[in-house]
Amino acid sequence: MRLKAKPLGLDSGGRSVVVLNKDDAGEMGVLALGRVRVGFGGRELTAIVNTTTALIGSGSIGVCEEVRRALGISEGDELEVEPTPPPKSLHSIRSKLRGKKLAYGELLDIVRDVVEGNLSDIEIAAFVTALHAFGLDLDEATGLSMAMVETGNTLDLDRPLIVDKHSIGGVPGDKTTLLVVPIIAACGLTIPKSSSRAITSAAGTADRAEALMPVNLGIEEMKGVVERTNGCIVWGGSLHLAPADDIFIKVEHPLSIDPLLLPSIMSKKKAVGANLLVVDIPCGRGAKVKTIGEADLLANDFMELGGRLGIKVRCAVTYGEQPIGYAIGPSLEAREALGALMGDRAPPDLIDKATDIAGILLEMVGKGDGKALALEALRSGKAEGKLREIIAAQGGDPGVRPEDIGVGDQRFTIRSEGSGYVLWIDNASMAELARLAGCPRDKGAGILLHRKIGDRVKPGEPLFTICAERATKLQQALEALEDMRAVGVGERMEMLIHEVRERALAKRAVPLDR
């Protein structure tokens, strides 16, 4: 059937989507969420169908921006449209829904169709849900990792040894990467760090780094930065590295499930050519992993999967029961990280964690006392100098100072009502308050802690300050705070956590920022 194109000016989240009049769809025997092959100018693609009785008249076809760009379509162009059968990967998804183990070829078909936009959100959600319900063994995790690498870009660095680090996330204020990358690069190792933006947290590493320098680099730009400086900190979403992962995460997030954790992380490390990797697994109340036993089991899986992919992996099980440092939010964290590199009142926990992780990497390449070498790179100023090199190479101002990084001027300080010690800090509440204040979109929003666990506090002394760029956002955070208990203060740990008087739906959020 030949139909006239009507560009809709709508992005469809990476999918190839068209809108057909119901009469035309009925004549072709296509239902909503079915598929058609669309051809124009010698090119063609498969698109998912939506139907309408009013938006698009008979004889026309509405095309989303993805289809318009791919085929070079203009208003009124005649397109050849014909029904096409569902992709064969659907058979594999149905098999997984019945609990069947999938082979590499089946997984590759699924991942390729996800990347090419041949599967609808419902079909992708069915696959992710099946992985959650039936699990994926290490053979499947390996197959998924390789399939995700094969369907995206790879970073080709002509260097024999490439190292990397990654955190599974879940702890607010974890700006460790902003220290580890320059420490490692200053010690002569190559560390091409691609990072995520925040999904459920106050700031992803890419959000923090963006307060210092541009992070939306292409793959060749990333390569140039690494070749000049030994390191980089860039947003993975602009690199097309294992692009299926970003699509899977969009499905996992609203479902609060994370069955693709291992292949998600390891595929991106394989794509940048990493030989050695340290995985940070924060552990404790408020972290994604609650117990040391769980953390050790997860570490075993990372090391086994790494071995199958040709990556030597070590894992650092770290303390995750409170935020890292005192700053939460993109600009606040960038300020704190830069100040720590400059030796300006560096938070002890931030320095300890960063040098521990950097030290493990250094020892993996045979450099002796890794932690001591990492501390020396900090104290000597070599790490600060290296970060400034990276900032310049990525297009930022190498002379930037902490006070140059803007922070929201709408502020409110929460003070202690009693005396005692800070007994606990609720990570989830801190992340939620920071997001309500505007994070990560408003770079200057966030939370500045004045006390950490174990600190003595008197009545009226500050516990934390909420910062926002807009008064309305600050008010939202303060209203939410009325129903929260974000910080616990007392002379001793109380045995009663809280009383449940009526049935309530328990909230469980899985942090998916990677």
C-alpha positions as CSV (number, residue, x, y, z in Angstrom):
1,M,0.0,0.0,0.0
2,R,1.3,3.5,-0.9
3,L,0.7,6.1,1.8
4,K,1.6,9.8,2.0
5,A,4.0,10.7,4.9
6,K,2.9,13.0,7.6
7,P,5.9,13.8,10.0
8,L,4.5,14.1,13.6
9,G,7.5,15.8,15.2
10,L,7.5,13.3,18.0
11,D,10.4,11.3,19.4
12,S,9.4,7.8,20.3
13,G,12.3,6.9,22.6
14,G,14.5,5.2,20.0
15,R,11.7,3.1,18.5
16,S,10.6,3.2,14.9
17,V,6.9,4.0,15.3
18,V,4.2,4.9,12.7
19,V,0.6,5.9,13.1
20,L,-2.0,4.4,10.6
21,N,-5.6,5.2,10.1
22,K,-7.7,2.3,11.4
23,D,-9.2,1.8,7.9
24,D,-5.8,1.4,6.3
25,A,-4.6,-0.8,9.1
26,G,-7.6,-3.0,8.8
27,E,-7.2,-3.3,5.0
28,M,-3.6,-4.5,5.6
29,G,-4.7,-6.8,8.4
30,V,-2.4,-5.0,11.0
31,L,-3.5,-4.4,14.6
32,A,-2.1,-1.8,17.0
33,L,1.4,-2.8,18.2
34,G,1.7,-4.9,15.0
35,R,4.5,-4.2,12.5
36,V,4.9,-2.9,9.0
37,R,7.8,-2.5,6.7
38,V,8.2,1.1,5.5
39,G,10.2,1.8,2.3
40,F,11.3,5.1,0.7
41,G,14.2,6.1,-1.6
42,G,15.7,2.6,-1.7
43,R,15.8,2.3,2.1
44,E,13.4,0.5,4.4
45,L,12.8,-0.4,8.1
46,T,10.4,-2.2,10.3
47,A,8.1,0.0,12.4
48,I,5.7,-0.6,15.2
49,V,2.1,0.4,14.5
50,N,-0.2,2.7,16.4
51,T,-3.7,3.3,15.0
52,T,-6.1,6.2,15.0
53,T,-9.5,7.3,13.6
54,A,-8.9,11.1,13.8
55,L,-5.2,12.1,13.9
56,I,-4.3,10.5,10.6
57,G,-6.7,10.3,7.6
58,S,-7.0,7.4,5.3
59,G,-4.2,7.4,2.7
60,S,-1.7,8.9,5.0
61,I,0.9,7.6,7.5
62,G,2.1,9.5,10.6
63,V,5.9,9.0,11.1
64,C,7.8,9.6,14.3
65,E,11.2,11.4,14.2
66,E,13.2,8.2,14.3
67,V,11.5,7.0,11.1
68,R,11.7,10.4,9.4
69,R,15.4,10.7,10.1
70,A,16.3,7.1,9.1
71,L,14.5,7.3,5.7
72,G,15.0,11.0,5.0
73,I,11.2,11.6,4.7
74,S,9.5,14.9,4.0
75,E,5.8,15.9,4.2
76,G,3.8,14.3,1.4
77,D,6.4,11.8,0.3
78,E,4.9,8.5,-0.9
79,L,6.0,5.5,1.2
80,E,5.6,1.9,0.4
81,V,4.0,0.2,3.5
82,E,3.3,-3.5,3.9
83,P,2.6,-5.8,6.9
84,T,5.5,-7.8,8.1
85,P,5.6,-10.8,10.6
86,P,6.8,-10.3,14.2
87,P,10.6,-10.8,14.7
88,K,11.7,-14.3,15.5
89,S,13.1,-13.0,18.8
90,L,9.6,-13.0,20.1
91,H,9.7,-16.8,20.1
92,S,12.8,-16.7,22.3
93,I,11.1,-14.2,24.7
94,R,8.1,-16.6,25.0
95,S,10.5,-19.4,25.7
96,K,12.1,-17.4,28.6
97,L,8.6,-16.7,29.9
98,R,8.2,-20.5,30.2
99,G,11.5,-20.7,32.1
100,K,13.7,-22.0,29.2
101,K,17.4,-21.3,29.2
102,L,18.3,-19.2,26.2
103,A,21.3,-19.8,24.0
104,Y,23.7,-17.0,22.7
105,G,22.1,-16.9,19.3
106,E,18.6,-16.3,20.8
107,L,19.9,-13.6,23.2
108,L,21.7,-11.9,20.3
109,D,18.5,-11.9,18.3
110,I,16.6,-10.3,21.2
111,V,19.3,-7.7,21.9
112,R,19.6,-6.8,18.2
113,D,15.8,-6.3,17.9
114,V,15.8,-4.2,21.0
115,V,18.5,-1.9,19.6
116,E,17.0,-1.7,16.2
117,G,13.6,-0.8,17.6
118,N,11.8,-3.9,16.4
119,L,10.3,-4.8,19.8
120,S,7.6,-2.8,21.6
121,D,7.9,-1.7,25.2
122,I,5.5,-4.5,26.2
123,E,7.6,-7.1,24.6
124,I,10.8,-5.8,26.2
125,A,9.1,-5.6,29.5
126,A,8.0,-9.3,29.1
127,F,11.7,-10.3,28.5
128,V,13.0,-8.3,31.5
129,T,10.2,-9.7,33.7
130,A,11.0,-13.2,32.6
131,L,14.7,-12.7,33.6
132,H,13.6,-11.4,37.0
133,A,11.1,-14.3,37.6
134,F,13.3,-17.2,36.3
135,G,16.7,-15.7,36.7
136,L,19.6,-15.8,34.3
137,D,22.6,-18.1,34.9
138,L,26.2,-17.2,34.2
139,D,26.0,-18.7,30.7
140,E,23.1,-16.4,29.9
141,A,24.8,-13.4,31.6
142,T,27.8,-14.0,29.4
143,G,25.7,-14.3,26.3
144,L,23.8,-11.1,27.0
145,S,27.0,-9.3,27.8
146,M,28.6,-10.3,24.5
147,A,25.4,-9.6,22.6
148,M,25.2,-6.1,24.1
149,V,28.8,-5.4,23.1
150,E,28.3,-6.7,19.6
151,T,25.3,-4.4,18.9
152,G,27.1,-1.2,19.9
153,N,30.3,0.8,19.5
154,T,33.6,-0.3,21.0
155,L,36.5,1.9,22.1
156,D,39.7,0.8,20.3
157,L,42.7,2.0,22.2
158,D,46.1,0.8,21.1
159,R,47.3,0.1,24.6
160,P,48.1,-3.2,26.2
161,L,46.5,-2.5,29.6
162,I,43.3,-0.7,30.3
163,V,41.8,-0.5,33.8
164,D,38.4,0.6,35.0
165,K,36.2,0.9,38.1
166,H,32.5,0.7,38.7
167,S,30.1,1.0,41.6
168,I,26.7,-0.8,41.6
169,G,25.4,2.4,43.2
170,G,22.7,3.1,45.9
171,V,24.6,5.4,48.2
172,P,24.1,9.2,47.9
173,G,27.1,11.5,47.5
174,D,29.4,8.9,46.0
175,K,31.7,11.1,44.0
176,T,34.5,8.6,44.3
177,T,35.1,8.4,40.5
178,L,36.0,12.1,40.4
179,L,39.0,11.2,42.5
180,V,39.8,7.7,41.4
181,V,40.1,8.5,37.6
182,P,42.7,11.3,38.1
183,I,44.7,9.3,40.7
184,I,44.9,6.3,38.4
185,A,45.7,8.4,35.3
186,A,48.4,10.3,37.3
187,C,50.0,7.0,38.1
188,G,50.5,6.2,34.4
189,L,47.5,3.8,33.9
190,T,44.8,4.2,31.2
191,I,41.3,4.5,32.6
192,P,38.5,5.4,30.0
193,K,35.5,6.0,32.4
194,S,32.1,6.1,30.9
195,S,29.4,6.9,33.4
196,S,25.6,7.2,33.7
197,R,23.3,10.0,34.5
198,A,21.0,9.8,37.5
199,I,17.8,7.8,37.2
200,T,16.6,7.4,40.8
201,S,19.5,9.1,42.6
202,A,20.4,12.7,43.2
203,A,23.4,12.6,40.8
204,G,25.1,10.2,38.6
205,T,28.8,10.4,37.9
206,A,28.1,12.1,34.6
207,D,26.0,14.7,36.3
208,R,28.7,15.4,38.8
209,A,31.4,15.6,36.2
210,E,29.3,17.9,34.0
211,A,29.6,20.6,36.7
212,L,33.3,20.6,35.8
213,M,33.4,19.9,32.1
214,P,31.4,18.8,29.0
215,V,30.7,15.0,29.2
216,N,28.6,14.5,26.0
217,L,31.5,13.3,23.9
218,G,31.4,11.0,20.9
219,I,33.5,7.8,20.8
220,E,36.3,9.4,18.8
221,E,36.4,12.5,21.0
222,M,36.6,10.1,24.0
223,K,39.5,8.3,22.4
224,G,41.3,11.5,21.8
225,V,41.0,12.6,25.4
226,V,42.2,9.3,26.7
227,E,45.2,9.3,24.4
228,R,46.2,12.7,25.6
229,T,45.6,12.4,29.3
230,N,45.3,8.6,30.1
231,G,41.7,9.1,31.4
232,C,38.3,10.6,30.9
233,I,34.9,10.9,32.6
234,V,32.2,10.9,30.0
235,W,28.5,10.2,29.7
236,G,27.9,6.7,28.3
237,G,24.6,7.6,26.6
238,S,26.4,9.6,23.9
239,L,28.8,6.8,23.1
240,H,26.4,4.1,21.9
241,L,28.3,1.6,24.0
242,A,26.1,-1.4,24.7
243,P,23.0,0.7,23.8
244,A,20.5,-2.1,24.7
245,D,21.3,-1.5,28.3
246,D,19.9,2.0,28.3
247,I,16.6,0.6,26.8
248,F,16.4,-2.2,29.3
249,I,17.0,0.3,32.2
250,K,13.9,2.3,31.1
251,V,11.8,-0.8,31.6
252,E,13.5,-2.0,34.8
253,H,13.2,1.4,36.5
254,P,9.3,1.6,36.8
255,L,9.2,-2.1,37.8
256,S,11.9,-1.6,40.5
257,I,13.7,-4.7,39.3
258,D,17.3,-5.2,38.2
259,P,17.8,-8.6,36.7
260,L,20.4,-7.3,34.2
261,L,22.8,-5.8,36.7
262,L,25.8,-8.0,35.8
263,P,25.6,-7.9,32.0
264,S,24.7,-4.2,32.1
265,I,27.9,-3.4,33.9
266,M,30.2,-5.9,32.3
267,S,29.1,-5.3,28.7
268,K,30.2,-1.6,29.0
269,K,33.5,-2.6,30.5
270,K,34.1,-5.0,27.7
271,A,33.1,-2.4,25.2
272,V,35.9,0.0,26.4
273,G,38.5,-2.8,26.3
274,A,39.1,-3.0,30.0
275,N,41.5,-5.8,31.1
276,L,41.4,-5.0,34.9
277,L,38.3,-3.9,36.8
278,V,37.4,-3.1,40.4
279,V,33.7,-3.3,41.2
280,D,32.6,-1.3,44.3
281,I,29.7,-3.0,46.1
282,P,28.4,-0.7,48.9
283,C,26.8,-2.7,51.6
284,G,24.5,-2.0,54.5
285,R,21.1,-0.5,55.5
286,G,20.1,1.9,52.8
287,A,22.4,0.4,50.2
288,K,21.3,-1.9,47.3
289,V,23.1,-4.9,49.0
290,K,22.2,-5.3,52.6
291,T,24.6,-7.8,54.0
292,I,28.3,-8.8,53.6
293,G,27.2,-12.3,52.7
294,E,25.1,-11.0,49.8
295,A,27.9,-8.8,48.7
296,D,30.4,-11.7,48.7
297,L,28.0,-13.8,46.5
298,L,27.6,-10.9,44.1
299,A,31.3,-10.4,44.0
300,N,31.8,-14.1,43.0
301,D,29.4,-13.6,40.1
302,F,31.2,-10.5,38.9
303,M,34.6,-12.3,39.1
304,E,33.3,-15.4,37.3
305,L,31.6,-13.3,34.5
306,G,34.7,-11.1,34.2
307,G,36.8,-14.2,33.7
308,R,34.5,-15.4,30.9
309,L,34.8,-12.0,29.2
310,G,38.6,-11.8,29.5
311,I,38.5,-9.2,32.3
312,K,40.2,-9.7,35.6
313,V,37.9,-8.5,38.3
314,R,38.3,-7.7,42.0
315,C,35.5,-6.4,44.2
316,A,35.6,-3.9,47.0
317,V,32.8,-4.4,49.6
318,T,32.4,-0.9,51.0
319,Y,30.5,0.8,53.9
320,G,27.2,2.0,52.5
321,E,25.1,3.0,55.5
322,Q,25.4,6.8,55.0
323,P,26.3,9.3,52.2
324,I,29.9,9.6,51.1
325,G,31.3,12.9,52.2
326,Y,29.1,15.8,53.1
327,A,27.7,16.8,49.7
328,I,24.8,15.4,47.7
329,G,23.9,16.9,44.3
330,P,25.8,17.5,41.1
331,S,27.5,20.9,41.9
332,L,27.9,20.3,45.6
333,E,29.6,17.0,44.9
334,A,31.8,18.5,42.2
335,R,32.8,21.2,44.6
336,E,33.6,18.7,47.3
337,A,35.6,16.4,45.0
338,L,37.6,19.2,43.5
339,G,38.3,20.6,47.0
340,A,39.4,17.1,48.1
341,L,41.9,16.9,45.2
342,M,43.2,20.3,46.2
343,G,43.7,19.2,49.8
344,D,41.0,21.5,51.1
345,R,39.2,20.0,54.1
346,A,38.7,16.7,52.4
347,P,36.1,14.4,54.0
348,P,38.0,11.4,55.5
349,D,35.5,8.8,54.3
350,L,35.7,10.1,50.7
351,I,39.6,10.0,50.7
352,D,39.6,6.6,52.3
353,K,37.2,5.0,49.8
354,A,38.8,6.6,46.8
355,T,42.3,5.6,47.7
356,D,41.2,2.1,48.7
357,I,39.6,1.5,45.3
358,A,42.5,3.2,43.4
359,G,44.9,1.2,45.5
360,I,43.3,-2.1,44.5
361,L,43.7,-1.2,40.8
362,L,47.3,-0.2,41.3
363,E,48.1,-3.4,43.1
364,M,46.4,-5.4,40.3
365,V,49.1,-4.2,37.9
366,G,51.9,-5.0,40.4
367,K,52.6,-1.5,41.8
368,G,53.2,-2.6,45.4
369,D,51.4,-0.7,48.2
370,G,48.6,0.7,46.1
371,K,46.9,2.7,48.8
372,A,50.1,4.5,49.7
373,L,50.7,5.3,46.0
374,A,47.2,6.6,45.7
375,L,47.5,8.8,48.8
376,E,50.8,10.1,47.5
377,A,49.2,11.1,44.1
378,L,46.7,13.1,46.1
379,R,49.1,14.7,48.5
380,S,51.6,15.6,45.9
381,G,49.0,17.4,43.7
382,K,49.6,15.0,40.8
383,A,45.9,13.9,40.9
384,E,44.6,17.4,40.9
385,G,46.9,18.3,38.0
386,K,45.7,15.3,36.1
387,L,42.0,16.1,36.6
388,R,42.7,19.6,35.3
389,E,44.3,18.1,32.2
390,I,41.2,16.0,31.7
391,I,38.9,19.0,32.2
392,A,40.8,20.9,29.5
393,A,40.9,18.0,27.1
394,Q,37.1,17.6,27.4
395,G,36.5,21.3,26.8
396,G,36.2,22.7,30.3
397,D,38.1,25.4,32.2
398,P,41.2,23.8,33.7
399,G,41.5,26.7,36.2
400,V,38.1,26.1,37.8
401,R,38.0,26.4,41.6
402,P,35.4,25.1,44.0
403,E,33.9,28.5,44.6
404,D,33.3,28.9,40.8
405,I,30.8,26.1,40.8
406,G,27.4,27.6,41.4
407,V,25.1,26.3,44.1
408,G,21.4,27.1,44.6
409,D,20.7,30.1,46.8
410,Q,17.3,28.9,48.1
411,R,18.3,27.2,51.3
412,F,16.8,25.8,54.5
413,T,18.8,24.3,57.4
414,I,17.3,21.5,59.5
415,R,18.5,21.6,63.1
416,S,18.6,19.0,65.9
417,E,15.7,19.0,68.3
418,G,17.6,17.1,71.0
419,S,21.1,16.3,72.1
420,G,23.1,13.1,71.6
421,Y,24.8,11.5,68.7
422,V,23.8,11.0,65.0
423,L,22.8,7.4,65.1
424,W,21.7,6.9,61.5
425,I,21.1,8.7,58.2
426,D,18.5,7.4,55.8
427,N,20.0,7.2,52.4
428,A,16.7,6.9,50.6
429,S,15.3,10.0,52.3
430,M,18.4,12.0,51.5
431,A,18.2,11.0,47.8
432,E,14.4,11.8,47.7
433,L,14.9,15.2,49.3
434,A,17.7,16.1,46.9
435,R,15.6,15.1,43.9
436,L,12.6,17.1,45.2
437,A,14.9,20.1,45.6
438,G,15.7,19.8,41.8
439,C,18.5,17.2,41.4
440,P,19.9,16.3,39.0
441,R,18.4,18.6,36.4
442,D,19.1,21.7,38.6
443,K,22.8,21.3,39.0
444,G,23.0,23.6,42.0
445,A,20.3,21.7,44.0
446,G,21.1,19.2,46.7
447,I,21.9,18.6,50.4
448,L,24.9,19.7,52.5
449,L,25.3,17.5,55.6
450,H,26.7,19.1,58.7
451,R,26.9,16.0,60.8
452,K,27.6,12.3,60.0
453,I,27.0,9.1,62.0
454,G,28.7,9.2,65.3
455,D,29.0,13.0,65.5
456,R,27.9,14.7,68.7
457,V,25.1,17.2,68.3
458,K,23.4,19.7,70.7
459,P,19.8,21.1,70.4
460,G,19.6,23.7,67.7
461,E,22.8,22.7,65.9
462,P,22.5,22.1,62.2
463,L,22.1,18.6,60.8
464,F,21.8,19.3,57.1
465,T,20.9,22.1,54.7
466,I,18.7,21.7,51.6
467,C,19.8,23.8,48.6
468,A,17.6,24.6,45.6
469,E,17.7,26.9,42.6
470,R,14.0,27.6,42.8
471,A,11.8,28.4,45.9
472,T,9.1,26.1,44.7
473,K,11.4,23.2,44.6
474,L,12.7,24.0,48.1
475,Q,9.1,24.1,49.4
476,Q,8.4,20.7,47.8
477,A,11.4,19.2,49.7
478,L,10.3,20.8,53.0
479,E,6.8,19.5,52.6
480,A,8.0,16.0,52.0
481,L,10.4,16.2,55.0
482,E,7.4,16.6,57.3
483,D,6.6,12.9,56.7
484,M,10.2,11.7,56.9
485,R,12.7,10.8,59.6
486,A,15.9,11.5,57.6
487,V,18.4,11.6,60.5
488,G,18.2,9.9,63.9
489,V,19.7,11.6,66.9
490,G,19.9,10.1,70.4
491,E,22.2,9.1,73.3
492,R,21.9,5.5,72.2
493,M,20.5,3.3,69.5
494,E,16.8,2.7,70.2
495,M,15.5,-0.8,69.8
496,L,12.1,0.3,68.3
497,I,12.6,1.3,64.7
498,H,8.9,2.3,64.1
499,E,5.4,1.1,64.9
500,V,3.1,-0.2,62.2
501,R,-0.5,0.6,63.1
502,E,-2.3,-0.1,59.9
503,R,-1.6,-2.0,56.7
504,A,0.5,-0.1,54.2
505,L,2.1,-0.8,50.9
506,A,5.8,-1.1,51.5
507,K,7.9,0.9,49.1
508,R,11.0,-0.8,47.7
509,A,13.1,1.1,45.2
510,V,15.9,-0.5,43.3
511,P,18.6,2.2,42.4
512,L,19.4,1.6,38.7
513,D,22.0,4.4,38.2
514,R,25.1,2.8,36.9
